Amino acid sequence: MGRWGLAHVVGDSMLPTLRAGDRLLVSYRRRPDVGAVVVARFADGTLAVKRVAARREGSWWLLSDNPAEGIDSRHRGVVPDEAVLAVVLRRIWPLVRL
């Protein structure tokens, strides 16, 4: 796996920060910090873009920016280090949001 990659946002769980259709530049080698947006895989296999809320039990507690939508650690529990696949560096598309 390379150092950087792309991710695609699906759904409304990260509104207002990210919207469905946004394209993201991610780093596969950066370690997450509290407050970072990450790409992670929950234990049930769900792949998701979420915000790191806390470090708990040696794992990560991930939350949606829009708590009314999506699945996060409130539903699936903590996410181990190896399941946090990438850290989002920036939104690259759309270039400008109206």
Biopython code that builds the backbone (N, CA, C, O; Angstrom):
import numpy as np
from Bio.PDB.StructureBuilder import StructureBuilder

atoms = [
    (1, "MET", "N", (0.846, -1.174, 0.000)),
    (1, "MET", "CA", (0.000, 0.000, 0.000)),
    (1, "MET", "C", (0.889, 1.233, 0.000)),
    (1, "MET", "O", (1.904, 1.287, 0.694)),
    (2, "GLY", "N", (0.494, 2.209, -0.781)),
    (2, "GLY", "CA", (1.265, 3.438, -0.873)),
    (2, "GLY", "C", (1.098, 4.329, 0.349)),
    (2, "GLY", "O", (0.452, 3.958, 1.329)),
    (3, "ARG", "N", (1.678, 5.475, 0.270)),
    (3, "ARG", "CA", (1.623, 6.441, 1.366)),
    (3, "ARG", "C", (0.306, 7.216, 1.370)),
    (3, "ARG", "O", (-0.231, 7.522, 2.435)),
    (4, "TRP", "N", (-0.218, 7.536, 0.176)),
    (4, "TRP", "CA", (-1.444, 8.321, 0.067)),
    (4, "TRP", "C", (-2.476, 7.575, -0.763)),
    (4, "TRP", "O", (-2.154, 6.659, -1.520)),
    (5, "GLY", "N", (-3.722, 7.993, -0.600)),
    (5, "GLY", "CA", (-4.793, 7.404, -1.377)),
    (5, "GLY", "C", (-5.973, 8.353, -1.438)),
    (5, "GLY", "O", (-5.898, 9.495, -0.984)),
    (6, "LEU", "N", (-7.054, 7.866, -2.002)),
    (6, "LEU", "CA", (-8.280, 8.651, -2.139)),
    (6, "LEU", "C", (-9.421, 7.923, -1.453)),
    (6, "LEU", "O", (-9.457, 6.694, -1.415)),
    (7, "ALA", "N", (-10.343, 8.691, -0.916)),
    (7, "ALA", "CA", (-11.564, 8.139, -0.332)),
    (7, "ALA", "C", (-12.745, 8.935, -0.859)),
    (7, "ALA", "O", (-12.600, 10.092, -1.253)),
    (8, "HIS", "N", (-13.892, 8.319, -0.863)),
    (8, "HIS", "CA", (-15.120, 8.912, -1.380)),
    (8, "HIS", "C", (-16.161, 8.892, -0.265)),
    (8, "HIS", "O", (-16.409, 7.849, 0.341)),
    (9, "VAL", "N", (-16.763, 10.037, 0.001)),
    (9, "VAL", "CA", (-17.768, 10.143, 1.065)),
    (9, "VAL", "C", (-19.128, 9.693, 0.527)),
    (9, "VAL", "O", (-19.564, 10.122, -0.541)),
    (10, "VAL", "N", (-19.781, 8.824, 1.288)),
    (10, "VAL", "CA", (-21.127, 8.354, 0.973)),
    (10, "VAL", "C", (-21.999, 8.659, 2.188)),
    (10, "VAL", "O", (-21.618, 8.335, 3.312)),
    (11, "GLY", "N", (-23.139, 9.263, 1.984)),
    (11, "GLY", "CA", (-24.059, 9.526, 3.084)),
    (11, "GLY", "C", (-23.826, 10.865, 3.764)),
    (11, "GLY", "O", (-22.952, 11.642, 3.380)),
    (12, "ASP", "N", (-24.644, 11.111, 4.793)),
    (12, "ASP", "CA", (-24.683, 12.417, 5.452)),
    (12, "ASP", "C", (-24.133, 12.414, 6.868)),
    (12, "ASP", "O", (-24.351, 13.379, 7.601)),
    (13, "SER", "N", (-23.429, 11.366, 7.281)),
    (13, "SER", "CA", (-23.002, 11.263, 8.673)),
    (13, "SER", "C", (-21.941, 12.283, 9.076)),
    (13, "SER", "O", (-21.745, 12.525, 10.267)),
    (14, "MET", "N", (-21.254, 12.885, 8.104)),
    (14, "MET", "CA", (-20.201, 13.848, 8.434)),
    (14, "MET", "C", (-20.577, 15.291, 8.103)),
    (14, "MET", "O", (-19.718, 16.173, 8.091)),
    (15, "LEU", "N", (-21.865, 15.530, 7.833)),
    (15, "LEU", "CA", (-22.323, 16.910, 7.634)),
    (15, "LEU", "C", (-22.148, 17.692, 8.927)),
    (15, "LEU", "O", (-22.335, 17.098, 9.988)),
    (16, "PRO", "N", (-21.813, 18.942, 8.926)),
    (16, "PRO", "CA", (-21.590, 19.803, 7.764)),
    (16, "PRO", "C", (-20.161, 19.781, 7.236)),
    (16, "PRO", "O", (-19.867, 20.467, 6.257)),
    (17, "THR", "N", (-19.261, 19.015, 7.854)),
    (17, "THR", "CA", (-17.852, 19.021, 7.452)),
    (17, "THR", "C", (-17.655, 18.441, 6.065)),
    (17, "THR", "O", (-16.984, 19.039, 5.224)),
    (18, "LEU", "N", (-18.240, 17.278, 5.827)),
    (18, "LEU", "CA", (-18.114, 16.579, 4.545)),
    (18, "LEU", "C", (-19.492, 16.211, 4.040)),
    (18, "LEU", "O", (-20.411, 15.951, 4.816)),
    (19, "ARG", "N", (-19.617, 16.192, 2.718)),
    (19, "ARG", "CA", (-20.893, 15.853, 2.086)),
    (19, "ARG", "C", (-20.739, 14.644, 1.188)),
    (19, "ARG", "O", (-19.640, 14.329, 0.732)),
    (20, "ALA", "N", (-21.848, 13.973, 0.940)),
    (20, "ALA", "CA", (-21.850, 12.854, 0.001)),
    (20, "ALA", "C", (-21.264, 13.321, -1.322)),
    (20, "ALA", "O", (-21.630, 14.379, -1.833)),
    (21, "GLY", "N", (-20.361, 12.534, -1.870)),
    (21, "GLY", "CA", (-19.721, 12.876, -3.135)),
    (21, "GLY", "C", (-18.364, 13.538, -2.984)),
    (21, "GLY", "O", (-17.601, 13.600, -3.948)),
    (22, "ASP", "N", (-18.045, 14.032, -1.797)),
    (22, "ASP", "CA", (-16.727, 14.633, -1.581)),
    (22, "ASP", "C", (-15.647, 13.584, -1.810)),
    (22, "ASP", "O", (-15.814, 12.411, -1.477)),
    (23, "ARG", "N", (-14.539, 14.033, -2.383)),
    (23, "ARG", "CA", (-13.357, 13.179, -2.571)),
    (23, "ARG", "C", (-12.288, 13.656, -1.592)),
    (23, "ARG", "O", (-12.076, 14.857, -1.426)),
    (24, "LEU", "N", (-11.622, 12.708, -0.952)),
    (24, "LEU", "CA", (-10.668, 13.024, 0.104)),
    (24, "LEU", "C", (-9.287, 12.467, -0.215)),
    (24, "LEU", "O", (-9.160, 11.361, -0.740)),
    (25, "LEU", "N", (-8.254, 13.241, 0.105)),
    (25, "LEU", "CA", (-6.879, 12.757, 0.069)),
    (25, "LEU", "C", (-6.571, 12.209, 1.451)),
    (25, "LEU", "O", (-6.765, 12.904, 2.449)),
    (26, "VAL", "N", (-6.088, 10.961, 1.524)),
    (26, "VAL", "CA", (-5.820, 10.324, 2.813)),
    (26, "VAL", "C", (-4.376, 9.853, 2.883)),
    (26, "VAL", "O", (-3.735, 9.594, 1.864)),
    (27, "SER", "N", (-3.881, 9.748, 4.109)),
    (27, "SER", "CA", (-2.552, 9.207, 4.374)),
    (27, "SER", "C", (-2.699, 7.869, 5.085)),
    (27, "SER", "O", (-3.366, 7.780, 6.115)),
    (28, "TYR", "N", (-2.077, 6.827, 4.536)),
    (28, "TYR", "CA", (-2.114, 5.511, 5.149)),
    (28, "TYR", "C", (-1.055, 5.349, 6.238)),
    (28, "TYR", "O", (-1.072, 4.361, 6.973)),
    (29, "ARG", "N", (-0.146, 6.296, 6.348)),
    (29, "ARG", "CA", (0.957, 6.169, 7.303)),
    (29, "ARG", "C", (0.866, 7.112, 8.492)),
    (29, "ARG", "O", (1.595, 6.936, 9.468)),
    (30, "ARG", "N", (0.004, 8.093, 8.436)),
    (30, "ARG", "CA", (-0.116, 9.055, 9.530)),
    (30, "ARG", "C", (-0.897, 8.438, 10.684)),
    (30, "ARG", "O", (-1.883, 7.733, 10.468)),
    (31, "ARG", "N", (-0.460, 8.700, 11.885)),
    (31, "ARG", "CA", (-1.160, 8.211, 13.080)),
    (31, "ARG", "C", (-2.252, 9.215, 13.442)),
    (31, "ARG", "O", (-2.000, 10.420, 13.434)),
    (32, "PRO", "N", (-3.454, 8.747, 13.759)),
    (32, "PRO", "CA", (-4.536, 9.686, 14.087)),
    (32, "PRO", "C", (-4.324, 10.362, 15.442)),
    (32, "PRO", "O", (-3.689, 9.814, 16.343)),
    (33, "ASP", "N", (-4.872, 11.555, 15.553)),
    (33, "ASP", "CA", (-4.946, 12.298, 16.805)),
    (33, "ASP", "C", (-6.407, 12.574, 17.089)),
    (33, "ASP", "O", (-7.237, 12.514, 16.182)),
    (34, "VAL", "N", (-6.732, 12.876, 18.333)),
    (34, "VAL", "CA", (-8.094, 13.281, 18.670)),
    (34, "VAL", "C", (-8.436, 14.521, 17.836)),
    (34, "VAL", "O", (-7.658, 15.473, 17.770)),
    (35, "GLY", "N", (-9.598, 14.491, 17.209)),
    (35, "GLY", "CA", (-10.046, 15.573, 16.345)),
    (35, "GLY", "C", (-9.841, 15.298, 14.870)),
    (35, "GLY", "O", (-10.470, 15.942, 14.031)),
    (36, "ALA", "N", (-8.963, 14.343, 14.532)),
    (36, "ALA", "CA", (-8.704, 14.008, 13.129)),
    (36, "ALA", "C", (-9.904, 13.280, 12.523)),
    (36, "ALA", "O", (-10.670, 12.620, 13.227)),
    (37, "VAL", "N", (-10.049, 13.414, 11.211)),
    (37, "VAL", "CA", (-11.038, 12.639, 10.468)),
    (37, "VAL", "C", (-10.286, 11.457, 9.861)),
    (37, "VAL", "O", (-9.215, 11.623, 9.279)),
    (38, "VAL", "N", (-10.858, 10.266, 10.003)),
    (38, "VAL", "CA", (-10.181, 9.045, 9.572)),
    (38, "VAL", "C", (-11.100, 8.165, 8.732)),
    (38, "VAL", "O", (-12.320, 8.328, 8.730)),
    (39, "VAL", "N", (-10.482, 7.237, 8.024)),
    (39, "VAL", "CA", (-11.196, 6.152, 7.357)),
    (39, "VAL", "C", (-10.938, 4.912, 8.205)),
    (39, "VAL", "O", (-9.788, 4.562, 8.469)),
    (40, "ALA", "N", (-12.007, 4.253, 8.629)),
    (40, "ALA", "CA", (-11.870, 3.109, 9.533)),
    (40, "ALA", "C", (-12.843, 2.002, 9.150)),
    (40, "ALA", "O", (-13.836, 2.228, 8.458)),
    (41, "ARG", "N", (-12.527, 0.794, 9.625)),
    (41, "ARG", "CA", (-13.410, -0.347, 9.416)),
    (41, "ARG", "C", (-13.903, -0.824, 10.779)),
    (41, "ARG", "O", (-13.113, -1.228, 11.632)),
    (42, "PHE", "N", (-15.223, -0.772, 10.971)),
    (42, "PHE", "CA", (-15.812, -1.275, 12.203)),
    (42, "PHE", "C", (-15.795, -2.802, 12.187)),
    (42, "PHE", "O", (-15.629, -3.412, 11.131)),
    (43, "ALA", "N", (-15.965, -3.417, 13.352)),
    (43, "ALA", "CA", (-15.870, -4.869, 13.494)),
    (43, "ALA", "C", (-16.838, -5.623, 12.585)),
    (43, "ALA", "O", (-16.560, -6.753, 12.184)),
    (44, "ASP", "N", (-17.968, -5.007, 12.259)),
    (44, "ASP", "CA", (-18.940, -5.671, 11.385)),
    (44, "ASP", "C", (-18.576, -5.558, 9.906)),
    (44, "ASP", "O", (-19.301, -6.059, 9.046)),
    (45, "GLY", "N", (-17.436, -4.890, 9.605)),
    (45, "GLY", "CA", (-16.983, -4.736, 8.224)),
    (45, "GLY", "C", (-17.336, -3.402, 7.595)),
    (45, "GLY", "O", (-16.866, -3.094, 6.500)),
    (46, "THR", "N", (-18.152, -2.608, 8.264)),
    (46, "THR", "CA", (-18.544, -1.309, 7.732)),
    (46, "THR", "C", (-17.332, -0.409, 7.584)),
    (46, "THR", "O", (-16.602, -0.190, 8.551)),
    (47, "LEU", "N", (-17.107, 0.119, 6.377)),
    (47, "LEU", "CA", (-16.045, 1.076, 6.115)),
    (47, "LEU", "C", (-16.642, 2.471, 6.243)),
    (47, "LEU", "O", (-17.684, 2.753, 5.650)),
    (48, "ALA", "N", (-15.993, 3.352, 7.014)),
    (48, "ALA", "CA", (-16.608, 4.637, 7.322)),
    (48, "ALA", "C", (-15.579, 5.746, 7.450)),
    (48, "ALA", "O", (-14.417, 5.507, 7.777)),
    (49, "VAL", "N", (-16.031, 6.964, 7.186)),
    (49, "VAL", "CA", (-15.256, 8.177, 7.455)),
    (49, "VAL", "C", (-15.837, 8.775, 8.726)),
    (49, "VAL", "O", (-17.022, 9.107, 8.771)),
    (50, "LYS", "N", (-15.010, 8.916, 9.764)),
    (50, "LYS", "CA", (-15.471, 9.393, 11.069)),
    (50, "LYS", "C", (-14.426, 10.290, 11.716)),
    (50, "LYS", "O", (-13.276, 10.338, 11.279)),
    (51, "ARG", "N", (-14.837, 10.999, 12.763)),
    (51, "ARG", "CA", (-13.936, 11.856, 13.520)),
    (51, "ARG", "C", (-13.483, 11.124, 14.783)),
    (51, "ARG", "O", (-14.286, 10.488, 15.465)),
    (52, "VAL", "N", (-12.180, 11.222, 15.086)),
    (52, "VAL", "CA", (-11.632, 10.638, 16.302)),
    (52, "VAL", "C", (-12.059, 11.513, 17.474)),
    (52, "VAL", "O", (-11.683, 12.683, 17.558)),
    (53, "ALA", "N", (-12.848, 10.935, 18.376)),
    (53, "ALA", "CA", (-13.345, 11.676, 19.535)),
    (53, "ALA", "C", (-12.474, 11.460, 20.760)),
    (53, "ALA", "O", (-12.314, 12.366, 21.577)),
    (54, "ALA", "N", (-11.903, 10.250, 20.894)),
    (54, "ALA", "CA", (-11.122, 9.949, 22.103)),
    (54, "ALA", "C", (-10.333, 8.664, 21.900)),
    (54, "ALA", "O", (-10.591, 7.875, 20.992)),
    (55, "ARG", "N", (-9.371, 8.492, 22.778)),
    (55, "ARG", "CA", (-8.627, 7.231, 22.885)),
    (55, "ARG", "C", (-9.207, 6.499, 24.081)),
    (55, "ARG", "O", (-9.168, 7.016, 25.197)),
    (56, "ARG", "N", (-9.746, 5.299, 23.868)),
    (56, "ARG", "CA", (-10.382, 4.525, 24.938)),
    (56, "ARG", "C", (-9.930, 3.084, 24.879)),
    (56, "ARG", "O", (-9.894, 2.478, 23.808)),
    (57, "GLU", "N", (-9.589, 2.542, 26.021)),
    (57, "GLU", "CA", (-9.246, 1.122, 26.128)),
    (57, "GLU", "C", (-8.162, 0.717, 25.119)),
    (57, "GLU", "O", (-8.174, -0.402, 24.607)),
    (58, "GLY", "N", (-7.229, 1.630, 24.837)),
    (58, "GLY", "CA", (-6.174, 1.341, 23.872)),
    (58, "GLY", "C", (-6.650, 1.325, 22.435)),
    (58, "GLY", "O", (-5.924, 0.879, 21.547)),
    (59, "SER", "N", (-7.864, 1.805, 22.191)),
    (59, "SER", "CA", (-8.453, 1.857, 20.858)),
    (59, "SER", "C", (-9.013, 3.257, 20.627)),
    (59, "SER", "O", (-8.812, 4.157, 21.444)),
    (60, "TRP", "N", (-9.707, 3.433, 19.525)),
    (60, "TRP", "CA", (-10.234, 4.751, 19.150)),
    (60, "TRP", "C", (-11.752, 4.782, 19.267)),
    (60, "TRP", "O", (-12.434, 3.823, 18.905)),
    (61, "TRP", "N", (-12.270, 5.895, 19.777)),
    (61, "TRP", "CA", (-13.711, 6.150, 19.832)),
    (61, "TRP", "C", (-14.001, 7.121, 18.697)),
    (61, "TRP", "O", (-13.529, 8.258, 18.713)),
    (62, "LEU", "N", (-14.778, 6.675, 17.710)),
    (62, "LEU", "CA", (-15.043, 7.450, 16.496)),
    (62, "LEU", "C", (-16.500, 7.875, 16.456)),
    (62, "LEU", "O", (-17.400, 7.090, 16.753)),
    (63, "LEU", "N", (-16.719, 9.135, 16.083)),
    (63, "LEU", "CA", (-18.077, 9.676, 16.027)),
    (63, "LEU", "C", (-18.343, 10.353, 14.693)),
    (63, "LEU", "O", (-17.427, 10.822, 14.017)),
    (64, "SER", "N", (-19.618, 10.394, 14.331)),
    (64, "SER", "CA", (-20.083, 11.166, 13.184)),
    (64, "SER", "C", (-20.163, 12.632, 13.578)),
    (64, "SER", "O", (-20.446, 12.947, 14.733)),
    (65, "ASP", "N", (-19.917, 13.529, 12.635)),
    (65, "ASP", "CA", (-20.139, 14.950, 12.908)),
    (65, "ASP", "C", (-21.630, 15.253, 12.979)),
    (65, "ASP", "O", (-22.046, 16.208, 13.635)),
    (66, "ASN", "N", (-22.431, 14.438, 12.302)),
    (66, "ASN", "CA", (-23.880, 14.572, 12.293)),
    (66, "ASN", "C", (-24.454, 13.375, 13.056)),
    (66, "ASN", "O", (-24.687, 12.325, 12.457)),
    (67, "PRO", "N", (-24.684, 13.514, 14.365)),
    (67, "PRO", "CA", (-25.088, 12.358, 15.174)),
    (67, "PRO", "C", (-26.441, 11.755, 14.794)),
    (67, "PRO", "O", (-26.760, 10.642, 15.213)),
    (68, "ALA", "N", (-27.233, 12.475, 14.010)),
    (68, "ALA", "CA", (-28.531, 11.940, 13.598)),
    (68, "ALA", "C", (-28.402, 10.937, 12.449)),
    (68, "ALA", "O", (-29.368, 10.249, 12.118)),
    (69, "GLU", "N", (-27.219, 10.850, 11.843)),
    (69, "GLU", "CA", (-27.015, 9.979, 10.681)),
    (69, "GLU", "C", (-25.830, 9.052, 10.895)),
    (69, "GLU", "O", (-24.894, 9.395, 11.617)),
    (70, "GLY", "N", (-25.864, 7.910, 10.286)),
    (70, "GLY", "CA", (-24.710, 7.033, 10.214)),
    (70, "GLY", "C", (-24.458, 6.185, 11.445)),
    (70, "GLY", "O", (-25.124, 6.307, 12.473)),
    (71, "ILE", "N", (-23.474, 5.327, 11.296)),
    (71, "ILE", "CA", (-23.054, 4.390, 12.327)),
    (71, "ILE", "C", (-21.696, 4.850, 12.846)),
    (71, "ILE", "O", (-20.831, 5.229, 12.057)),
    (72, "ASP", "N", (-21.500, 4.822, 14.163)),
    (72, "ASP", "CA", (-20.213, 5.191, 14.737)),
    (72, "ASP", "C", (-19.970, 4.376, 16.000)),
    (72, "ASP", "O", (-20.634, 3.362, 16.216)),
    (73, "SER", "N", (-19.034, 4.802, 16.832)),
    (73, "SER", "CA", (-18.681, 4.023, 18.025)),
    (73, "SER", "C", (-19.822, 3.930, 19.032)),
    (73, "SER", "O", (-19.813, 3.039, 19.881)),
    (74, "ARG", "N", (-20.789, 4.814, 18.962)),
    (74, "ARG", "CA", (-21.959, 4.698, 19.846)),
    (74, "ARG", "C", (-22.748, 3.431, 19.530)),
    (74, "ARG", "O", (-23.447, 2.895, 20.390)),
    (75, "HIS", "N", (-22.631, 2.957, 18.286)),
    (75, "HIS", "CA", (-23.348, 1.765, 17.838)),
    (75, "HIS", "C", (-22.457, 0.527, 17.779)),
    (75, "HIS", "O", (-22.930, -0.585, 18.018)),
    (76, "ARG", "N", (-21.168, 0.707, 17.461)),
    (76, "ARG", "CA", (-20.271, -0.418, 17.205)),
    (76, "ARG", "C", (-19.121, -0.544, 18.204)),
    (76, "ARG", "O", (-18.382, -1.529, 18.163)),
    (77, "GLY", "N", (-18.953, 0.432, 19.102)),
    (77, "GLY", "CA", (-17.879, 0.363, 20.088)),
    (77, "GLY", "C", (-16.558, 0.909, 19.569)),
    (77, "GLY", "O", (-16.494, 1.540, 18.514)),
    (78, "VAL", "N", (-15.507, 0.650, 20.336)),
    (78, "VAL", "CA", (-14.184, 1.174, 19.990)),
    (78, "VAL", "C", (-13.634, 0.476, 18.749)),
    (78, "VAL", "O", (-14.044, -0.629, 18.393)),
    (79, "VAL", "N", (-12.691, 1.160, 18.105)),
    (79, "VAL", "CA", (-12.055, 0.646, 16.889)),
    (79, "VAL", "C", (-10.565, 0.457, 17.180)),
    (79, "VAL", "O", (-9.898, 1.413, 17.575)),
    (80, "PRO", "N", (-10.031, -0.747, 16.996)),
    (80, "PRO", "CA", (-8.609, -0.969, 17.277)),
    (80, "PRO", "C", (-7.711, -0.230, 16.285)),
    (80, "PRO", "O", (-8.141, 0.144, 15.195)),
    (81, "ASP", "N", (-6.463, -0.030, 16.686)),
    (81, "ASP", "CA", (-5.500, 0.702, 15.847)),
    (81, "ASP", "C", (-5.457, 0.186, 14.417)),
    (81, "ASP", "O", (-5.475, 0.975, 13.473)),
    (82, "GLU", "N", (-5.399, -1.142, 14.246)),
    (82, "GLU", "CA", (-5.246, -1.702, 12.904)),
    (82, "GLU", "C", (-6.477, -1.489, 12.019)),
    (82, "GLU", "O", (-6.394, -1.642, 10.800)),
    (83, "ALA", "N", (-7.610, -1.140, 12.616)),
    (83, "ALA", "CA", (-8.828, -0.889, 11.838)),
    (83, "ALA", "C", (-8.973, 0.572, 11.444)),
    (83, "ALA", "O", (-9.869, 0.907, 10.669)),
    (84, "VAL", "N", (-8.122, 1.446, 11.953)),
    (84, "VAL", "CA", (-8.076, 2.831, 11.470)),
    (84, "VAL", "C", (-7.109, 2.813, 10.297)),
    (84, "VAL", "O", (-5.893, 2.761, 10.481)),
    (85, "LEU", "N", (-7.658, 2.856, 9.097)),
    (85, "LEU", "CA", (-6.899, 2.594, 7.886)),
    (85, "LEU", "C", (-6.149, 3.810, 7.360)),
    (85, "LEU", "O", (-5.065, 3.672, 6.794)),
    (86, "ALA", "N", (-6.717, 5.003, 7.542)),
    (86, "ALA", "CA", (-6.103, 6.208, 6.976)),
    (86, "ALA", "C", (-6.584, 7.444, 7.720)),
    (86, "ALA", "O", (-7.650, 7.453, 8.336)),
    (87, "VAL", "N", (-5.769, 8.478, 7.644)),
    (87, "VAL", "CA", (-6.118, 9.786, 8.196)),
    (87, "VAL", "C", (-6.410, 10.713, 7.020)),
    (87, "VAL", "O", (-5.627, 10.787, 6.074)),
    (88, "VAL", "N", (-7.529, 11.414, 7.081)),
    (88, "VAL", "CA", (-7.901, 12.345, 6.008)),
    (88, "VAL", "C", (-7.021, 13.584, 6.109)),
    (88, "VAL", "O", (-6.914, 14.202, 7.168)),
    (89, "LEU", "N", (-6.394, 13.935, 4.990)),
    (89, "LEU", "CA", (-5.545, 15.129, 4.933)),
    (89, "LEU", "C", (-6.328, 16.359, 4.489)),
    (89, "LEU", "O", (-6.160, 17.451, 5.031)),
    (90, "ARG", "N", (-7.193, 16.156, 3.484)),
    (90, "ARG", "CA", (-8.004, 17.277, 2.992)),
    (90, "ARG", "C", (-9.043, 16.794, 1.993)),
    (90, "ARG", "O", (-8.931, 15.717, 1.408)),
    (91, "ARG", "N", (-10.061, 17.634, 1.820)),
    (91, "ARG", "CA", (-11.050, 17.398, 0.763)),
    (91, "ARG", "C", (-10.448, 17.944, -0.524)),
    (91, "ARG", "O", (-9.983, 19.084, -0.551)),
    (92, "ILE", "N", (-10.451, 17.150, -1.590)),
    (92, "ILE", "CA", (-9.878, 17.614, -2.853)),
    (92, "ILE", "C", (-10.926, 17.846, -3.937)),
    (92, "ILE", "O", (-10.629, 18.439, -4.973)),
    (93, "TRP", "N", (-12.154, 17.380, -3.699)),
    (93, "TRP", "CA", (-13.242, 17.612, -4.662)),
    (93, "TRP", "C", (-14.541, 17.650, -3.918)),
    (93, "TRP", "O", (-14.762, 16.781, -3.074)),
    (94, "PRO", "N", (-15.399, 18.571, -4.159)),
    (94, "PRO", "CA", (-15.240, 19.660, -5.113)),
    (94, "PRO", "C", (-14.230, 20.687, -4.619)),
    (94, "PRO", "O", (-14.028, 20.853, -3.417)),
    (95, "LEU", "N", (-13.608, 21.363, -5.557)),
    (95, "LEU", "CA", (-12.595, 22.351, -5.206)),
    (95, "LEU", "C", (-13.190, 23.495, -4.389)),
    (95, "LEU", "O", (-12.606, 23.949, -3.405)),
    (96, "VAL", "N", (-14.353, 23.942, -4.819)),
    (96, "VAL", "CA", (-15.047, 25.035, -4.132)),
    (96, "VAL", "C", (-16.467, 24.567, -3.870)),
    (96, "VAL", "O", (-17.098, 23.958, -4.734)),
    (97, "ARG", "N", (-16.963, 24.850, -2.693)),
    (97, "ARG", "CA", (-18.330, 24.487, -2.346)),
    (97, "ARG", "C", (-19.161, 25.760, -2.264)),
    (97, "ARG", "O", (-18.825, 26.688, -1.527)),
    (98, "LEU", "N", (-20.241, 25.794, -3.022)),
    (98, "LEU", "CA", (-21.111, 26.980, -3.029)),
    (98, "LEU", "C", (-22.096, 26.929, -1.893)),
    (98, "LEU", "O", (-22.908, 27.841, -1.740)),
]
sb = StructureBuilder()
sb.init_structure("model")
sb.init_model(0)
sb.init_chain("A")
sb.init_seg("    ")
for serial, (resi, resn, name, xyz) in enumerate(atoms, 1):
    if name == "N":
        sb.init_residue(resn, " ", resi, " ")
    sb.init_atom(name, np.array(xyz, "f"), 0.0, 1.0, " ", f" {name:<3s}", serial, name[0])
structure = sb.get_structure()
